[in-house]
Structure formats: structure tokens, C-alpha cells
Amino acid sequence: MRPNKIKQMWREGKWATMGWLSIAHGLTAEVMARQGFDSLCIDMQHGSAELSNVLPLLQAVSQTDTVPFVRVAWNEPAAIMKALDLGAYGIIVPLVNTAEEAAQAVAACRYPPVGFRSNGPVRAVHYGGADYVANANDEIIIMAMIETKEGLANLDAICATPGLDAVYIGPADLSFALGMAPRGDNPDPLHIATCDKIRETAHKHGIKCVMHCATGAFAGGAIKRGFDMVMVTSDLSCMIAGVKTQLDDLKAKSA
């Protein structure tokens, strides 16, 4: 089976990068995949992608060695299994509140006897290799998002879930949970301390911790604080920032 590059990097003690696909278009996905990210995530929760978009987006990303992830819209086994069958090498599950919910997500990603994933890797076997079914349990990454009051209260139990590879911090919803207005790169000391507690708890249980960032500068700080992967930026954010830069330059030079 094609090895999961992110797992290889983690075994070697390296940190990894992730880009974000909010736009459901193959060209956007292909261009993002060629920019040097270690992985790319198709966002089905808040992005424009529906399940019908996932296959062509995965095909676009798979033209490169960038590892394809999918954030599903909910902790729903059928959607998780479908994304994996189409070739996702990692699943991010939002709004995980309990160890039981984390265990359900893990089980949906693992073939029996470890989990209850149904056998039918319609595209994954072509992308991953003929021995996909025999090795998928060891290569597929499953992440649970920690971003709610209940998730924080159950953090230790969630991180102890057998088979969970990582926890993923959603900073905007985590801001809600801490009584703050939602934002991406939140510098508030309480928010920073909470993120660090999540990372420390994950590492205590031998799993990884991923930080969702809005800028490279903030992501760099997260790496220095010990996070194992950073989501650096999204296709949509880059498009907006690029357009704004050009229009601001035009206004400045034509004044």
C-alpha cells in the first residue's frame, strides 16, 4: 500500500503542513496541491464541497505526493467510509465531545476486527495499491476536533481513545467555548494556554496535536510551541488576500 507520508514524517519526529480546500473545484485543488504542502484537506463542513465533489477533488490532489484529507461535516460513519473509499488518506471529524464519539469515528475508519468499516474501496485500492485492505488500518489517519466545552471537559478521555491518531484544534469554535468571539489566530492568553493544554494532553497519551491557523506567522509560532502539524492557509483566504494586495497596490500607485 502507498505509505502515508504524514505518518512517516511523524515517526521521524518531523512536523507537517496542511493546506485547506474551501472551494470545490478541481483546478483550485490541483494548484494548491502543487504549492508544497505535505497534505491538503477538503472541507465538507464549512467549505463548498459536497460528497459529489470529493472524488474529483481527491483525483486532483492525487496527481502530486500531497496527502489527501477530508473533513467530514459530522461524525457520521457512512460519510466517513465513503470519503475513505474514494481515496482520502486522513479523516478529520469536527465537534467531538466524548470518548465514545471519538471511538465511533475511529471504528468507522478501521476494517474489522478493529472497527466496522465496510469493505468497498472503489477508488482507494487504485490509489493506495492492491494490498490496500490489508494495510489501510495502519496507514489511514483519524483526527478528532477539540473545540467545545464538553470536548475540553473530556479531553483526557478523548486523547486516550485507542486508535485515535491526533486531535485537531478548531480555534474559532474553541473561542466560543472559552466565551470569546470566534477568530482564527487567537492571541488571547487563555486561548493560547488552552491550546497548549490540548497539545500536552495529546502528547501525554502518545498521539499528535494539530493546530488550525490562518497565517504562516501564527503557524510558525505553533510549531515552536510543539504542535505536530499546522494548517497554514486556505485556497479562499489566499485568493481574497491576493486580490486585496493587488487592489491596494493599484490605489497606492495611482493616487
N, C-alpha and C positions, 0 to 999 in steps of 0.2 A: 504493500500500500504506500502511496505517496506520503512521506512523512510530514507531520505538521511542523512547519518551520518555527512557529511560536513556541511550541513545546520544546523544540531543540534549543532555542535561544534561552529559555528559562532554565533548562537543565545545565546550560553552560554559565549560568549566573548573569546573563545579559538582560537588559531592559529592551522593550519593544515599542514600536509606534503603531498607531491605528489612525486611519482617516475615516471620514463619515460620509455616507451617501444618503443625502436627503432627497435628491432628485432621482426620479425613476426613469432614467434614460441611459441606454447602453453606451452612447458616446461619452457622456459625462463619467460613467463608471470606468470606461476604458482609459480615459485621460487621467483620472485620479489614480488608477492602478499603475500608471507608468511614471508617477512622480517620486517613487522611492519609499512609500510606506511599507512597513512589514506586513500590515494587514489592513483590510477595508471592511467596514460594517454597513450592510444595507439596513436602513432603519424602517421597520414596518410599524413602529409605534407612533412616531410623530412625523416621519418623512412621508413622501407622496407614494411610496411603493406599496402596492397590494400584492397578494400572493401570486397573481398572474404576472407580475413584473419580476419576480425573484429569479426565475430561470434565465431570462436574457441578461440580467444584471450579473448573475454568477458567471455566465459564459463570458461576459466582457472582462470581468476581473481575472478569470482563469487563463486569459491569454498571457498573463505575467506570472511571476512567482509570488505575488502578493496573496496572502492567506485570506480567503473569503469568510466573513462572519455575517450573521443575520441577527438583528434584534427583533424578536417577535413582539407582537402587540400585547400579548398577555401570556400567562403561564398556562398555555393550552396545549396538551400533548399532540393533537392532530397537526397543528400548525408547526410545531417544533419538528415533528417527524417528517413532514413534507419538505421543510427547508433543508433538512439533512439529506433526504433522498435526492434533492435537486443539486446537492454538492456543497452545501455550507460545511466548513470545517470547524466552525465555532458558533455557539448559540449564546446570546445574551437575553436573559429573562428579566423584565422590569418588575418593580414593586413586590419583591419577595419579602414577606413579613415574618415567616416562621420557618423552623427547620423542616416541618412537614411539607411546606410549599417548595423549599429547596430540594428536598428528596424527590418530590414528584417531577421537578424539572430534570434532575439527574437521570431518573428512571426513563424518562421519555427519550433521552439521548443515548441510552445504552441497550444493546441487544441482550436477550436472556442468556444466561440466568441472572445477570447483573441488574437488568432493568426490564422494561416491557416494550421497547421499541420494536415496531413491526418490520419484518424483512421485506424490502422492496426498493433498494437503492437505484432507482431507474436511471438516473444520470450519475450519481455518486460513484458507482462502480466503474464508469468510464473515465471519470476524472481522477478517482482515487486509486484504481487498479483492481485487477481481478480478485485479489485477496482482501478486498475492502471489508466484507462482512466479518472476516476472521480477526481483523485488526482495528476496526473502527472504534471499539470501546476504549482502546489505548490512545488513539490519536485525536478524537473529537474533543474540543474544549467546551465546557459548560460553565457559564458565569451567572451568578445571581446578583441583581442590583440591590444595593442597600441605600435606601433613600426615604424611608418613612420612620415615624416614631416607633411603630411596632417592630420594624426591622432593626432599629437601633436597640430596642429592649431585648430582642432575641439574637443579637449579633453573635454572641459566643456559640450558641447552639447552631446557628446557620453555618458559621465557619467550620463547625465540627462535622458537617454533613458528609458522610462517606461518598467519594466520587466527585465532589464539587472541586473544580479546578481553581476558581478565582471568584472574588467578589468585585463588583464594579460599582463605583460611586457615581450616582446621578446628582450633581451638585445643586441643580435648581430645585428639584423636589426635596432634597436634603435641607435646603434653605427653608422651605415651607415647614419641614419637620422641626426646625430649630426656631420657628417663629419669625423668620426673616422673609423679605421679599425675594422672589426667585431671581437668581442670576447665575451666570456660568462660572467665571473665575472669581470666586468669592474670597476676599482677603480678610473677612471678619475673623478675629482670633478664635471665637467659639467654633466657627465653621472649620477653620484650619485644624483646630485641636480635635474635632470630631472625626475629620478625615484621617488624621494621624492615628486616632484610636482604632478606626476600622482597619487601617493598614497593619497596625501592631497585632490586632486580634487575628487577622488573616494569617499573618506570618507565624503567630504562636501555634496555629493549627496546621502549618505546613502548606498553606495554599497561597496563591498570589493575590495582589490587590491592584486594581486598575483605576486610574483617575481620568474622568471625562473633562477635558479642558477646552477653552475657547481660543487660546493663543499659544504660540510656541514658547513665549516667555514664561507664562504660567506653567506650562508643561515642563519646561526645564527645571523650574523650582520643585515640581513634584518629583522628578527623577532624583534630584539631590536629597529629597526627604525620604527616598527609599521605595517609591512606587515601582512596580514591575512592568507596567505598560501605561502609556499615556495616549489618549485620543487627542490629537493635536488640533484638527480643524475639519470643517465640512466643505463639501462642494458648494453649497449655497452661501455659506459665510464668505468663502473666497471670492465668489462671483460678486457679491454685494460690495466687499471691501475693494476689489479691483476696480469696479465701476466708479465707486466713490472717489478713489485715488485719482483716476483719470479726469473726472469732472472737477474735482478740487484743483488739480494742476491746471486745467484749462481756464478756470476762473481766475487763478492767481496770475497766469501768464498773459491773460487778455485784458486785465484790469488797467 
